[in-house]
Amino acid sequence: MGSVERVNAPFSVTQQAGQRSEADDLLVAPSLERRRLQCYLALIVGDMAAVLVGFGLAGLLYDTAEGASRSLVYAQVLLPIFLTLALYNGSYSTLSLREGWRGVLRA
């Protein structure tokens, strides 16, 4: 019971996890996965900005500065609902990165 068995493990994960290879140091561009996550983040931040600017501008045109501040409160209430539905509908997917209109229509 005191001995440790190695079953189909050619190397120890803990030893390899802390080591970096020379190839990692030579990378010029970030990995494609990191770039894809950055694009998703850009889509989400862009949508958030569009909702806030849209509500703020509509409130400003409708009822000056007081209306703009009130409409921004409404936008803050609506934003989590919008983002939840957009994530659920697949607006932020690989396919929407390739075809922009697909993400727009799904949002």
Phi and psi in radians as a Rosetta constraint file:
Dihedral C 1 N 2 CA 2 C 2 CIRCULARHARMONIC -1.345 0.35
Dihedral N 2 CA 2 C 2 N 3 CIRCULARHARMONIC -0.288 0.35
Dihedral C 2 N 3 CA 3 C 3 CIRCULARHARMONIC -1.523 0.35
Dihedral N 3 CA 3 C 3 N 4 CIRCULARHARMONIC 2.662 0.35
Dihedral C 3 N 4 CA 4 C 4 CIRCULARHARMONIC -1.737 0.35
Dihedral N 4 CA 4 C 4 N 5 CIRCULARHARMONIC 2.233 0.35
Dihedral C 4 N 5 CA 5 C 5 CIRCULARHARMONIC -1.636 0.35
Dihedral N 5 CA 5 C 5 N 6 CIRCULARHARMONIC 2.470 0.35
Dihedral C 5 N 6 CA 6 C 6 CIRCULARHARMONIC -1.945 0.35
Dihedral N 6 CA 6 C 6 N 7 CIRCULARHARMONIC 1.967 0.35
Dihedral C 6 N 7 CA 7 C 7 CIRCULARHARMONIC -1.913 0.35
Dihedral N 7 CA 7 C 7 N 8 CIRCULARHARMONIC 1.927 0.35
Dihedral C 7 N 8 CA 8 C 8 CIRCULARHARMONIC 0.909 0.35
Dihedral N 8 CA 8 C 8 N 9 CIRCULARHARMONIC 0.653 0.35
Dihedral C 8 N 9 CA 9 C 9 CIRCULARHARMONIC -2.037 0.35
Dihedral N 9 CA 9 C 9 N 10 CIRCULARHARMONIC 1.749 0.35
Dihedral C 9 N 10 CA 10 C 10 CIRCULARHARMONIC -1.246 0.35
Dihedral N 10 CA 10 C 10 N 11 CIRCULARHARMONIC -0.338 0.35
Dihedral C 10 N 11 CA 11 C 11 CIRCULARHARMONIC -2.664 0.35
Dihedral N 11 CA 11 C 11 N 12 CIRCULARHARMONIC 2.816 0.35
Dihedral C 11 N 12 CA 12 C 12 CIRCULARHARMONIC -1.507 0.35
Dihedral N 12 CA 12 C 12 N 13 CIRCULARHARMONIC 2.284 0.35
Dihedral C 12 N 13 CA 13 C 13 CIRCULARHARMONIC -1.173 0.35
Dihedral N 13 CA 13 C 13 N 14 CIRCULARHARMONIC -0.661 0.35
Dihedral C 13 N 14 CA 14 C 14 CIRCULARHARMONIC -1.163 0.35
Dihedral N 14 CA 14 C 14 N 15 CIRCULARHARMONIC -0.568 0.35
Dihedral C 14 N 15 CA 15 C 15 CIRCULARHARMONIC -1.259 0.35
Dihedral N 15 CA 15 C 15 N 16 CIRCULARHARMONIC -0.663 0.35
Dihedral C 15 N 16 CA 16 C 16 CIRCULARHARMONIC -1.393 0.35
Dihedral N 16 CA 16 C 16 N 17 CIRCULARHARMONIC -0.429 0.35
Dihedral C 16 N 17 CA 17 C 17 CIRCULARHARMONIC -1.130 0.35
Dihedral N 17 CA 17 C 17 N 18 CIRCULARHARMONIC -0.619 0.35
Dihedral C 17 N 18 CA 18 C 18 CIRCULARHARMONIC -1.487 0.35
Dihedral N 18 CA 18 C 18 N 19 CIRCULARHARMONIC -0.191 0.35
Dihedral C 18 N 19 CA 19 C 19 CIRCULARHARMONIC -1.588 0.35
Dihedral N 19 CA 19 C 19 N 20 CIRCULARHARMONIC 2.490 0.35
Dihedral C 19 N 20 CA 20 C 20 CIRCULARHARMONIC -1.968 0.35
Dihedral N 20 CA 20 C 20 N 21 CIRCULARHARMONIC 2.478 0.35
Dihedral C 20 N 21 CA 21 C 21 CIRCULARHARMONIC -1.547 0.35
Dihedral N 21 CA 21 C 21 N 22 CIRCULARHARMONIC 2.920 0.35
Dihedral C 21 N 22 CA 22 C 22 CIRCULARHARMONIC -1.165 0.35
Dihedral N 22 CA 22 C 22 N 23 CIRCULARHARMONIC -0.511 0.35
Dihedral C 22 N 23 CA 23 C 23 CIRCULARHARMONIC -1.122 0.35
Dihedral N 23 CA 23 C 23 N 24 CIRCULARHARMONIC -0.603 0.35
Dihedral C 23 N 24 CA 24 C 24 CIRCULARHARMONIC -1.121 0.35
Dihedral N 24 CA 24 C 24 N 25 CIRCULARHARMONIC -0.603 0.35
Dihedral C 24 N 25 CA 25 C 25 CIRCULARHARMONIC -1.304 0.35
Dihedral N 25 CA 25 C 25 N 26 CIRCULARHARMONIC -0.398 0.35
Dihedral C 25 N 26 CA 26 C 26 CIRCULARHARMONIC -1.591 0.35
Dihedral N 26 CA 26 C 26 N 27 CIRCULARHARMONIC -0.057 0.35
Dihedral C 26 N 27 CA 27 C 27 CIRCULARHARMONIC -1.144 0.35
Dihedral N 27 CA 27 C 27 N 28 CIRCULARHARMONIC 2.241 0.35
Dihedral C 27 N 28 CA 28 C 28 CIRCULARHARMONIC -1.622 0.35
Dihedral N 28 CA 28 C 28 N 29 CIRCULARHARMONIC -0.788 0.35
Dihedral C 28 N 29 CA 29 C 29 CIRCULARHARMONIC -1.827 0.35
Dihedral N 29 CA 29 C 29 N 30 CIRCULARHARMONIC 2.622 0.35
Dihedral C 29 N 30 CA 30 C 30 CIRCULARHARMONIC -1.190 0.35
Dihedral N 30 CA 30 C 30 N 31 CIRCULARHARMONIC 2.821 0.35
Dihedral C 30 N 31 CA 31 C 31 CIRCULARHARMONIC -1.104 0.35
Dihedral N 31 CA 31 C 31 N 32 CIRCULARHARMONIC 2.777 0.35
Dihedral C 31 N 32 CA 32 C 32 CIRCULARHARMONIC -1.162 0.35
Dihedral N 32 CA 32 C 32 N 33 CIRCULARHARMONIC -0.541 0.35
Dihedral C 32 N 33 CA 33 C 33 CIRCULARHARMONIC -1.152 0.35
Dihedral N 33 CA 33 C 33 N 34 CIRCULARHARMONIC -0.736 0.35
Dihedral C 33 N 34 CA 34 C 34 CIRCULARHARMONIC -1.127 0.35
Dihedral N 34 CA 34 C 34 N 35 CIRCULARHARMONIC -0.719 0.35
Dihedral C 34 N 35 CA 35 C 35 CIRCULARHARMONIC -1.119 0.35
Dihedral N 35 CA 35 C 35 N 36 CIRCULARHARMONIC -0.695 0.35
Dihedral C 35 N 36 CA 36 C 36 CIRCULARHARMONIC -1.121 0.35
Dihedral N 36 CA 36 C 36 N 37 CIRCULARHARMONIC -0.734 0.35
Dihedral C 36 N 37 CA 37 C 37 CIRCULARHARMONIC -1.141 0.35
Dihedral N 37 CA 37 C 37 N 38 CIRCULARHARMONIC -0.615 0.35
Dihedral C 37 N 38 CA 38 C 38 CIRCULARHARMONIC -1.146 0.35
Dihedral N 38 CA 38 C 38 N 39 CIRCULARHARMONIC -0.655 0.35
Dihedral C 38 N 39 CA 39 C 39 CIRCULARHARMONIC -1.179 0.35
Dihedral N 39 CA 39 C 39 N 40 CIRCULARHARMONIC -0.704 0.35
Dihedral C 39 N 40 CA 40 C 40 CIRCULARHARMONIC -1.056 0.35
Dihedral N 40 CA 40 C 40 N 41 CIRCULARHARMONIC -0.762 0.35
Dihedral C 40 N 41 CA 41 C 41 CIRCULARHARMONIC -1.093 0.35
Dihedral N 41 CA 41 C 41 N 42 CIRCULARHARMONIC -0.694 0.35
Dihedral C 41 N 42 CA 42 C 42 CIRCULARHARMONIC -1.115 0.35
Dihedral N 42 CA 42 C 42 N 43 CIRCULARHARMONIC -0.689 0.35
Dihedral C 42 N 43 CA 43 C 43 CIRCULARHARMONIC -1.106 0.35
Dihedral N 43 CA 43 C 43 N 44 CIRCULARHARMONIC -0.774 0.35
Dihedral C 43 N 44 CA 44 C 44 CIRCULARHARMONIC -1.156 0.35
Dihedral N 44 CA 44 C 44 N 45 CIRCULARHARMONIC -0.789 0.35
Dihedral C 44 N 45 CA 45 C 45 CIRCULARHARMONIC -1.137 0.35
Dihedral N 45 CA 45 C 45 N 46 CIRCULARHARMONIC -0.669 0.35
Dihedral C 45 N 46 CA 46 C 46 CIRCULARHARMONIC -1.111 0.35
Dihedral N 46 CA 46 C 46 N 47 CIRCULARHARMONIC -0.728 0.35
Dihedral C 46 N 47 CA 47 C 47 CIRCULARHARMONIC -1.142 0.35
Dihedral N 47 CA 47 C 47 N 48 CIRCULARHARMONIC -0.704 0.35
Dihedral C 47 N 48 CA 48 C 48 CIRCULARHARMONIC -1.098 0.35
Dihedral N 48 CA 48 C 48 N 49 CIRCULARHARMONIC -0.761 0.35
Dihedral C 48 N 49 CA 49 C 49 CIRCULARHARMONIC -1.116 0.35
Dihedral N 49 CA 49 C 49 N 50 CIRCULARHARMONIC -0.706 0.35
Dihedral C 49 N 50 CA 50 C 50 CIRCULARHARMONIC -1.113 0.35
Dihedral N 50 CA 50 C 50 N 51 CIRCULARHARMONIC -0.721 0.35
Dihedral C 50 N 51 CA 51 C 51 CIRCULARHARMONIC -1.156 0.35
Dihedral N 51 CA 51 C 51 N 52 CIRCULARHARMONIC -0.801 0.35
Dihedral C 51 N 52 CA 52 C 52 CIRCULARHARMONIC -1.134 0.35
Dihedral N 52 CA 52 C 52 N 53 CIRCULARHARMONIC -0.768 0.35
Dihedral C 52 N 53 CA 53 C 53 CIRCULARHARMONIC -1.160 0.35
Dihedral N 53 CA 53 C 53 N 54 CIRCULARHARMONIC -0.696 0.35
Dihedral C 53 N 54 CA 54 C 54 CIRCULARHARMONIC -1.080 0.35
Dihedral N 54 CA 54 C 54 N 55 CIRCULARHARMONIC -0.826 0.35
Dihedral C 54 N 55 CA 55 C 55 CIRCULARHARMONIC -1.164 0.35
Dihedral N 55 CA 55 C 55 N 56 CIRCULARHARMONIC -0.737 0.35
Dihedral C 55 N 56 CA 56 C 56 CIRCULARHARMONIC -1.103 0.35
Dihedral N 56 CA 56 C 56 N 57 CIRCULARHARMONIC -0.745 0.35
Dihedral C 56 N 57 CA 57 C 57 CIRCULARHARMONIC -1.176 0.35
Dihedral N 57 CA 57 C 57 N 58 CIRCULARHARMONIC -0.727 0.35
Dihedral C 57 N 58 CA 58 C 58 CIRCULARHARMONIC -1.105 0.35
Dihedral N 58 CA 58 C 58 N 59 CIRCULARHARMONIC -0.734 0.35
Dihedral C 58 N 59 CA 59 C 59 CIRCULARHARMONIC -1.160 0.35
Dihedral N 59 CA 59 C 59 N 60 CIRCULARHARMONIC -0.638 0.35
Dihedral C 59 N 60 CA 60 C 60 CIRCULARHARMONIC -1.175 0.35
Dihedral N 60 CA 60 C 60 N 61 CIRCULARHARMONIC -0.743 0.35
Dihedral C 60 N 61 CA 61 C 61 CIRCULARHARMONIC -1.234 0.35
Dihedral N 61 CA 61 C 61 N 62 CIRCULARHARMONIC -0.553 0.35
Dihedral C 61 N 62 CA 62 C 62 CIRCULARHARMONIC -1.429 0.35
Dihedral N 62 CA 62 C 62 N 63 CIRCULARHARMONIC -0.744 0.35
Dihedral C 62 N 63 CA 63 C 63 CIRCULARHARMONIC -2.573 0.35
Dihedral N 63 CA 63 C 63 N 64 CIRCULARHARMONIC 0.815 0.35
Dihedral C 63 N 64 CA 64 C 64 CIRCULARHARMONIC 0.867 0.35
Dihedral N 64 CA 64 C 64 N 65 CIRCULARHARMONIC -2.615 0.35
Dihedral C 64 N 65 CA 65 C 65 CIRCULARHARMONIC -1.218 0.35
Dihedral N 65 CA 65 C 65 N 66 CIRCULARHARMONIC -0.633 0.35
Dihedral C 65 N 66 CA 66 C 66 CIRCULARHARMONIC -1.145 0.35
Dihedral N 66 CA 66 C 66 N 67 CIRCULARHARMONIC -0.679 0.35
Dihedral C 66 N 67 CA 67 C 67 CIRCULARHARMONIC -1.179 0.35
Dihedral N 67 CA 67 C 67 N 68 CIRCULARHARMONIC -0.605 0.35
Dihedral C 67 N 68 CA 68 C 68 CIRCULARHARMONIC -1.152 0.35
Dihedral N 68 CA 68 C 68 N 69 CIRCULARHARMONIC -0.741 0.35
Dihedral C 68 N 69 CA 69 C 69 CIRCULARHARMONIC -1.168 0.35
Dihedral N 69 CA 69 C 69 N 70 CIRCULARHARMONIC -0.664 0.35
Dihedral C 69 N 70 CA 70 C 70 CIRCULARHARMONIC -1.165 0.35
Dihedral N 70 CA 70 C 70 N 71 CIRCULARHARMONIC -0.711 0.35
Dihedral C 70 N 71 CA 71 C 71 CIRCULARHARMONIC -1.228 0.35
Dihedral N 71 CA 71 C 71 N 72 CIRCULARHARMONIC -0.504 0.35
Dihedral C 71 N 72 CA 72 C 72 CIRCULARHARMONIC -1.192 0.35
Dihedral N 72 CA 72 C 72 N 73 CIRCULARHARMONIC -0.548 0.35
Dihedral C 72 N 73 CA 73 C 73 CIRCULARHARMONIC -1.146 0.35
Dihedral N 73 CA 73 C 73 N 74 CIRCULARHARMONIC -0.732 0.35
Dihedral C 73 N 74 CA 74 C 74 CIRCULARHARMONIC -1.098 0.35
Dihedral N 74 CA 74 C 74 N 75 CIRCULARHARMONIC -0.671 0.35
Dihedral C 74 N 75 CA 75 C 75 CIRCULARHARMONIC -1.142 0.35
Dihedral N 75 CA 75 C 75 N 76 CIRCULARHARMONIC -0.656 0.35
Dihedral C 75 N 76 CA 76 C 76 CIRCULARHARMONIC -1.181 0.35
Dihedral N 76 CA 76 C 76 N 77 CIRCULARHARMONIC -0.516 0.35
Dihedral C 76 N 77 CA 77 C 77 CIRCULARHARMONIC -1.298 0.35
Dihedral N 77 CA 77 C 77 N 78 CIRCULARHARMONIC -0.686 0.35
Dihedral C 77 N 78 CA 78 C 78 CIRCULARHARMONIC -1.356 0.35
Dihedral N 78 CA 78 C 78 N 79 CIRCULARHARMONIC -0.489 0.35
Dihedral C 78 N 79 CA 79 C 79 CIRCULARHARMONIC -1.023 0.35
Dihedral N 79 CA 79 C 79 N 80 CIRCULARHARMONIC -0.837 0.35
Dihedral C 79 N 80 CA 80 C 80 CIRCULARHARMONIC -1.088 0.35
Dihedral N 80 CA 80 C 80 N 81 CIRCULARHARMONIC -0.612 0.35
Dihedral C 80 N 81 CA 81 C 81 CIRCULARHARMONIC -1.161 0.35
Dihedral N 81 CA 81 C 81 N 82 CIRCULARHARMONIC -0.784 0.35
Dihedral C 81 N 82 CA 82 C 82 CIRCULARHARMONIC -1.063 0.35
Dihedral N 82 CA 82 C 82 N 83 CIRCULARHARMONIC -0.813 0.35
Dihedral C 82 N 83 CA 83 C 83 CIRCULARHARMONIC -1.157 0.35
Dihedral N 83 CA 83 C 83 N 84 CIRCULARHARMONIC -0.669 0.35
Dihedral C 83 N 84 CA 84 C 84 CIRCULARHARMONIC -1.098 0.35
Dihedral N 84 CA 84 C 84 N 85 CIRCULARHARMONIC -0.809 0.35
Dihedral C 84 N 85 CA 85 C 85 CIRCULARHARMONIC -1.171 0.35
Dihedral N 85 CA 85 C 85 N 86 CIRCULARHARMONIC -0.660 0.35
Dihedral C 85 N 86 CA 86 C 86 CIRCULARHARMONIC -1.159 0.35
Dihedral N 86 CA 86 C 86 N 87 CIRCULARHARMONIC -0.712 0.35
Dihedral C 86 N 87 CA 87 C 87 CIRCULARHARMONIC -1.142 0.35
Dihedral N 87 CA 87 C 87 N 88 CIRCULARHARMONIC -0.700 0.35
Dihedral C 87 N 88 CA 88 C 88 CIRCULARHARMONIC -1.168 0.35
Dihedral N 88 CA 88 C 88 N 89 CIRCULARHARMONIC -0.664 0.35
Dihedral C 88 N 89 CA 89 C 89 CIRCULARHARMONIC -1.390 0.35
Dihedral N 89 CA 89 C 89 N 90 CIRCULARHARMONIC -0.123 0.35
Dihedral C 89 N 90 CA 90 C 90 CIRCULARHARMONIC 1.492 0.35
Dihedral N 90 CA 90 C 90 N 91 CIRCULARHARMONIC 0.467 0.35
Dihedral C 90 N 91 CA 91 C 91 CIRCULARHARMONIC -1.206 0.35
Dihedral N 91 CA 91 C 91 N 92 CIRCULARHARMONIC -0.446 0.35
Dihedral C 91 N 92 CA 92 C 92 CIRCULARHARMONIC -1.960 0.35
Dihedral N 92 CA 92 C 92 N 93 CIRCULARHARMONIC 1.289 0.35
Dihedral C 92 N 93 CA 93 C 93 CIRCULARHARMONIC -2.244 0.35
Dihedral N 93 CA 93 C 93 N 94 CIRCULARHARMONIC 3.017 0.35
Dihedral C 93 N 94 CA 94 C 94 CIRCULARHARMONIC -1.094 0.35
Dihedral N 94 CA 94 C 94 N 95 CIRCULARHARMONIC -0.661 0.35
Dihedral C 94 N 95 CA 95 C 95 CIRCULARHARMONIC -1.137 0.35
Dihedral N 95 CA 95 C 95 N 96 CIRCULARHARMONIC -0.627 0.35
Dihedral C 95 N 96 CA 96 C 96 CIRCULARHARMONIC -1.275 0.35
Dihedral N 96 CA 96 C 96 N 97 CIRCULARHARMONIC -0.411 0.35
Dihedral C 96 N 97 CA 97 C 97 CIRCULARHARMONIC -1.233 0.35
Dihedral N 97 CA 97 C 97 N 98 CIRCULARHARMONIC -0.621 0.35
Dihedral C 97 N 98 CA 98 C 98 CIRCULARHARMONIC -1.332 0.35
Dihedral N 98 CA 98 C 98 N 99 CIRCULARHARMONIC -0.741 0.35
Dihedral C 98 N 99 CA 99 C 99 CIRCULARHARMONIC -2.064 0.35
Dihedral N 99 CA 99 C 99 N 100 CIRCULARHARMONIC 1.818 0.35
Dihedral C 99 N 100 CA 100 C 100 CIRCULARHARMONIC -1.064 0.35
Dihedral N 100 CA 100 C 100 N 101 CIRCULARHARMONIC -0.688 0.35
Dihedral C 100 N 101 CA 101 C 101 CIRCULARHARMONIC -1.175 0.35
Dihedral N 101 CA 101 C 101 N 102 CIRCULARHARMONIC -0.498 0.35
Dihedral C 101 N 102 CA 102 C 102 CIRCULARHARMONIC -1.100 0.35
Dihedral N 102 CA 102 C 102 N 103 CIRCULARHARMONIC -0.763 0.35
Dihedral C 102 N 103 CA 103 C 103 CIRCULARHARMONIC -1.156 0.35
Dihedral N 103 CA 103 C 103 N 104 CIRCULARHARMONIC -0.662 0.35
Dihedral C 103 N 104 CA 104 C 104 CIRCULARHARMONIC -1.123 0.35
Dihedral N 104 CA 104 C 104 N 105 CIRCULARHARMONIC -0.793 0.35
Dihedral C 104 N 105 CA 105 C 105 CIRCULARHARMONIC -1.212 0.35
Dihedral N 105 CA 105 C 105 N 106 CIRCULARHARMONIC -0.574 0.35
Dihedral C 105 N 106 CA 106 C 106 CIRCULARHARMONIC -1.287 0.35
Dihedral N 106 CA 106 C 106 N 107 CIRCULARHARMONIC -0.538 0.35
